[in-house]
Amino acid sequence: MAAPPGRVFEVLRDPSGYPAWWPGARALGGGRLGFPGLPPMRAATSGVRPGVGLFVRIQGRTRTGRRLAGHVEWYLEGFKEGTVVSVISNLETGRPWSPRRVLRFRAGMRDALVALKSRVS
């Protein structure tokens, strides 16, 4: 991305702002967010390292009442005039995901990275 890590960090540090740039993400009220392919959840930052990265803790319930918990880690690395953004997700749902659901989730994360690039460039 043609933006410094500090600029990218400012966009990522507040999950409540994700619906403004993440395709398919939406604010659901009561502090809950909806992301493509995932049930409604609460998201809060932790492990913040300004300009370097952060963890977004996630908690929610699936439609069948199973617990959804875990985190998404955003890691930022300055490179030339911009930033390399890496994202690692660790979500526990109580049962394995189908290959199709995994692909949908990965596609949603890729869409988020493309949209983030547009937002900060």
Secondary structure, 3 states (H helix, E strand, C coil): CCCCHHHHHHHHCCHHHHHHCCCCCEEEECCEEECCCCCCEEEEEEEEECCCEEEEEEEEECCCCCEEEEEEEEEEEEECCEEEEEEEEEEECCCCCCHHHHHHHHHHHHHHHHHHHHHHC
